[in-house]
């Protein structure tokens, strides 16, 4: 083996070692990121992050406005099939006028025209707010939708539901968990 081949082989090994070290460092960094991110998730017992968003008619609504009442906080999108199935169930329970509970739906980054059309198509009457920039969705670490948080009168999360509720009875049962 001549000197040039020897140097070429050494460079190749050095390049491979460097690539392997970078790959391991990236894997470790990603693992640390996941652990830190998971620690920031919103869990049962945590205080629900407050927010202020606008309704379809431009009125500002704050989560803290409902302190003293139970809240069903539902994150949804008009393109989400489980949301389309769940929303009429939520509306049916809303129309029963359960005492001291509020239903608040947070639409994820859709235009008011789309949201209004969805609400009209399904005949929905409860309050929806528009998270146009996704800030509230990020604050609650929303992954799949629908995701629902049940919040007690003190602003604490009692239950988190990922996926749709499959009947009006399921919605009512969950709302009763936060009914003062």
C-alpha positions in Angstrom: 0.0 0.0 0.0 1.5 3.3 -1.0 1.4 6.5 1.1 -1.4 8.1 -0.9 -3.7 5.1 -0.4 -2.9 5.0 3.3 -3.8 8.7 3.8 -7.0 8.2 1.8 -8.0 5.3 4.0 -7.3 7.3 7.1 -9.4 10.2 5.8 -12.3 7.8 5.1 -12.1 6.3 8.6 -12.0 9.8 10.2 -15.0 10.9 8.1 -16.9 7.8 9.2 -16.1 8.3 12.8 -17.1 11.9 12.7 -20.4 11.0 11.0 -21.1 8.3 13.6 -20.3 10.7 16.5 -22.6 13.4 14.9 -25.4 10.8 14.5 -25.1 9.7 18.1 -25.0 13.3 19.3 -28.1 14.0 17.3 -29.9 11.0 18.7 -29.0 12.0 22.3 -30.1 15.6 21.6 -33.4 14.5 20.2 -34.0 12.2 23.3 -33.3 15.1 25.7 -35.6 17.3 23.7 -38.4 14.7 23.9 -38.0 14.3 27.7 -38.0 18.1 28.2 -41.0 18.5 25.9 -43.0 15.8 27.6 -42.3 17.4 31.0 -44.1 20.5 29.6 -47.2 18.7 28.7 -50.4 19.7 30.4 -51.5 17.0 32.8 -54.5 16.3 35.0 -54.2 18.4 38.2 -52.3 21.2 36.4 -53.7 24.7 36.2 -55.2 25.3 32.8 -53.2 27.9 30.9 -55.3 31.1 30.5 -55.8 32.6 27.1 -57.8 35.2 25.3 -59.3 34.5 21.8 -62.0 36.0 19.7 -65.4 34.5 18.8 -66.8 34.5 15.3 -68.5 37.8 16.0 -65.2 39.4 17.3 -65.9 39.2 21.0 -62.9 38.4 23.2 -63.3 35.4 25.4 -60.8 34.5 28.2 -60.7 31.1 29.8 -60.4 32.9 33.2 -63.8 34.5 32.5 -65.4 31.1 33.4 -63.6 30.7 36.8 -66.2 29.4 39.2 -67.8 27.2 36.5 -66.8 23.9 35.0 -65.4 24.1 31.5 -65.3 21.6 28.6 -62.5 23.0 26.4 -62.5 21.2 23.0 -59.8 21.7 20.3 -61.2 20.9 16.9 -61.0 21.5 13.1 -63.6 21.4 10.4 -61.5 18.9 8.4 -61.4 16.4 11.3 -63.8 13.5 10.9 -64.0 12.6 14.6 -64.7 16.3 15.3 -67.6 16.2 12.8 -69.0 13.2 14.7 -68.5 14.6 18.2 -69.7 18.2 17.7 -73.4 17.3 17.4 -73.1 15.3 20.6 -71.5 18.3 22.4 -74.3 20.5 21.0 -77.0 18.2 22.2 -75.7 18.3 25.8 -75.1 22.1 25.5 -78.8 22.6 24.7 -79.8 20.9 28.0 -78.3 23.9 29.8 -76.4 22.1 32.5 -76.0 24.4 35.4 -72.6 26.1 36.0 -70.7 24.5 33.1 -69.5 26.1 29.9 -68.6 24.6 26.6 -65.8 26.3 24.8 -64.5 25.0 21.4 -61.1 26.2 20.1 -60.8 26.0 16.4 -57.3 25.4 15.2 -56.1 27.9 12.6 -59.1 28.1 10.2 -60.7 31.1 8.8 -63.9 32.6 10.3 -65.7 31.8 7.0 -64.9 28.1 7.3 -65.7 27.9 11.0 -69.0 29.8 10.5 -70.0 27.5 7.7 -69.2 24.4 9.8 -71.3 25.8 12.7 -74.2 26.6 10.5 -74.1 23.2 8.7 -74.2 21.3 12.0 -76.5 23.8 13.8 -74.1 24.3 16.6 -75.0 26.8 19.3 -72.1 26.7 21.8 -69.2 29.2 21.9 -66.3 28.7 19.6 -63.1 30.8 19.5 -60.5 31.1 16.8 -56.9 30.2 17.4 -55.7 31.7 14.2 -52.0 31.6 14.9 -52.0 28.3 16.9 -50.6 29.9 20.1 -53.2 28.3 22.3 -53.0 25.0 20.6 -49.2 25.0 21.2 -49.7 26.1 24.8 -51.9 23.1 25.4 -49.5 20.8 23.5 -52.3 19.5 21.3 -51.4 16.6 19.0 -54.3 14.7 17.5 -57.7 16.3 17.5 -60.3 16.4 18.8 -58.7 16.8 22.2 -60.8 17.9 25.2 -59.9 19.2 28.6 -62.3 19.2 31.5 -61.5 22.1 33.8 -63.0 22.5 37.2 -64.3 25.7 38.8 -60.8 26.5 40.1 -59.2 26.3 36.7 -57.6 22.9 37.3 -57.6 20.2 34.7 -59.7 17.2 35.8 -59.5 15.1 32.7 -57.9 15.1 29.2 -59.7 13.2 26.4 -57.7 12.6 23.2 -60.1 11.5 20.4 -63.8 12.0 20.0 -66.5 11.4 22.5 -68.9 8.8 21.0 -72.3 9.8 22.3 -74.2 12.6 24.1 -74.1 10.5 27.2 -70.3 10.4 27.1 -70.2 14.2 26.8 -72.7 14.6 29.7 -70.9 12.2 31.9 -67.6 14.1 31.4 -69.3 17.5 31.9 -70.6 16.2 35.2 -67.0 15.7 36.4 -66.6 19.4 36.4 -70.1 20.6 37.4 -69.7 22.5 40.6 
